[in-house]
Amino acid sequence: MWILVMFDLPTETKAQKKRAAGFRNFLLQDGFTMFQFSIYVRNCASRENTKVHIDRVKNMLPDEGKVCIITITERQFNEIQLFTGSKKTQPMPAAIQLEIF
């Protein structure tokens, strides 16, 4: 499963900028990767693990702004088509799957 966190946070005042930066830093510390400027993604090994990280994000929500959390499967994530201008770019590398022998 993949978690996508999309947000639009106010950054008009110094305090708002600090809160927005704090939220982005939290996402990075929790294993998210910047996909676009206000979209961060994280791969999770299971639905249970997905819930843990979603709960962490919910606990860190800023008082202002909008935050959207979406979960999609590995297969759906691999169907994303990325473009830079009119040129197609390489997708993010596939997540490493754990194998238990």
DRENDO-1510 file (C-alpha; in Angstrom, 1 decimal, always signed):
<recs>
REC; n; res; u; v; w
REC; 1; MET; +0.0; +0.0; +0.0 .
REC; 2; TRP; +1.0; +3.6; -0.6 .
REC; 3; ILE; +0.0; +6.6; +1.4 .
REC; 4; LEU; -0.3; +9.9; -0.3 .
REC; 5; VAL; -0.5; +13.0; +1.9 .
REC; 6; MET; -1.5; +16.2; +0.0 .
REC; 7; PHE; -1.6; +19.5; +1.7 .
REC; 8; ASP; -2.2; +23.2; +1.2 .
REC; 9; LEU; -1.0; +25.0; +4.3 .
REC; 10; PRO; -1.0; +28.8; +4.8 .
REC; 11; THR; +2.5; +30.4; +4.7 .
REC; 12; GLU; +1.7; +34.1; +4.9 .
REC; 13; THR; +3.1; +34.8; +8.4 .
REC; 14; LYS; +6.4; +33.6; +10.0 .
REC; 15; ALA; +4.5; +31.4; +12.4 .
REC; 16; GLN; +2.5; +29.8; +9.6 .
REC; 17; LYS; +5.7; +29.1; +7.6 .
REC; 18; LYS; +7.2; +27.5; +10.7 .
REC; 19; ARG; +4.2; +25.2; +11.2 .
REC; 20; ALA; +4.2; +24.2; +7.5 .
REC; 21; ALA; +7.9; +23.4; +7.6 .
REC; 22; GLY; +7.4; +21.5; +10.8 .
REC; 23; PHE; +4.7; +19.4; +9.1 .
REC; 24; ARG; +6.9; +18.7; +6.1 .
REC; 25; ASN; +9.8; +17.8; +8.4 .
REC; 26; PHE; +7.5; +15.4; +10.3 .
REC; 27; LEU; +6.5; +13.6; +7.1 .
REC; 28; LEU; +10.2; +13.2; +6.1 .
REC; 29; GLN; +11.1; +11.9; +9.5 .
REC; 30; ASP; +8.2; +9.4; +9.3 .
REC; 31; GLY; +9.6; +7.9; +6.1 .
REC; 32; PHE; +7.6; +9.9; +3.5 .
REC; 33; THR; +9.3; +11.1; +0.3 .
REC; 34; MET; +8.4; +14.3; -1.6 .
REC; 35; PHE; +6.5; +13.4; -4.7 .
REC; 36; GLN; +5.7; +17.0; -5.7 .
REC; 37; PHE; +5.9; +20.2; -3.6 .
REC; 38; SER; +2.9; +19.5; -1.4 .
REC; 39; ILE; +2.5; +15.8; -2.1 .
REC; 40; TYR; +4.4; +13.2; +0.0 .
REC; 41; VAL; +4.3; +9.5; -0.4 .
REC; 42; ARG; +5.2; +6.5; +1.7 .
REC; 43; ASN; +5.1; +2.8; +1.0 .
REC; 44; CYS; +3.8; +0.5; +3.7 .
REC; 45; ALA; +4.1; -3.3; +3.9 .
REC; 46; SER; +0.5; -3.9; +5.1 .
REC; 47; ARG; -2.8; -2.3; +5.9 .
REC; 48; GLU; -2.0; -2.4; +9.6 .
REC; 49; ASN; +1.3; -0.5; +8.9 .
REC; 50; THR; -0.6; +2.0; +6.7 .
REC; 51; LYS; -3.0; +2.7; +9.6 .
REC; 52; VAL; -0.1; +3.4; +12.0 .
REC; 53; HIS; +1.3; +6.0; +9.7 .
REC; 54; ILE; -2.0; +7.6; +8.9 .
REC; 55; ASP; -2.7; +7.9; +12.6 .
REC; 56; ARG; +0.7; +9.6; +13.1 .
REC; 57; VAL; -0.1; +12.1; +10.3 .
REC; 58; LYS; -3.6; +12.8; +11.9 .
REC; 59; ASN; -1.9; +13.5; +15.2 .
REC; 60; MET; +0.4; +16.1; +13.6 .
REC; 61; LEU; -2.2; +17.9; +11.5 .
REC; 62; PRO; -1.7; +21.7; +11.6 .
REC; 63; ASP; -4.5; +23.9; +12.9 .
REC; 64; GLU; -4.9; +25.7; +9.6 .
REC; 65; GLY; -4.9; +24.6; +6.0 .
REC; 66; LYS; -6.1; +21.5; +4.2 .
REC; 67; VAL; -4.6; +18.0; +4.3 .
REC; 68; CYS; -5.8; +15.0; +2.3 .
REC; 69; ILE; -4.7; +11.4; +2.9 .
REC; 70; ILE; -5.2; +8.8; +0.2 .
REC; 71; THR; -4.2; +5.2; +0.2 .
REC; 72; ILE; -3.6; +3.2; -3.0 .
REC; 73; THR; -2.3; -0.2; -3.9 .
REC; 74; GLU; +1.1; -0.9; -5.3 .
REC; 75; ARG; -0.5; -1.7; -8.6 .
REC; 76; GLN; -2.4; +1.6; -8.7 .
REC; 77; PHE; +0.8; +3.5; -7.8 .
REC; 78; ASN; +2.7; +1.8; -10.6 .
REC; 79; GLU; +0.1; +3.0; -13.1 .
REC; 80; ILE; +0.9; +6.7; -12.4 .
REC; 81; GLN; +2.2; +8.5; -15.5 .
REC; 82; LEU; +4.7; +11.2; -14.7 .
REC; 83; PHE; +5.6; +14.1; -17.0 .
REC; 84; THR; +8.1; +17.0; -16.9 .
REC; 85; GLY; +6.8; +19.4; -19.4 .
REC; 86; SER; +5.7; +17.3; -22.3 .
REC; 87; LYS; +8.4; +14.6; -21.7 .
REC; 88; LYS; +7.5; +11.5; -19.8 .
REC; 89; THR; +9.8; +10.9; -16.8 .
REC; 90; GLN; +10.7; +7.7; -15.0 .
REC; 91; PRO; +8.4; +6.7; -12.2 .
REC; 92; MET; +9.5; +6.3; -8.6 .
REC; 93; PRO; +11.3; +3.0; -8.0 .
REC; 94; ALA; +9.1; +0.1; -6.9 .
REC; 95; ALA; +8.9; -0.6; -3.2 .
REC; 96; ILE; +11.1; -3.3; -1.8 .
REC; 97; GLN; +9.0; -6.2; -0.8 .
REC; 98; LEU; +9.9; -8.4; +2.1 .
REC; 99; GLU; +10.2; -12.1; +1.6 .
REC; 100; ILE; +10.0; -14.6; +4.5 .
REC; 101; PHE; +11.5; -17.9; +3.9 .
</recs>
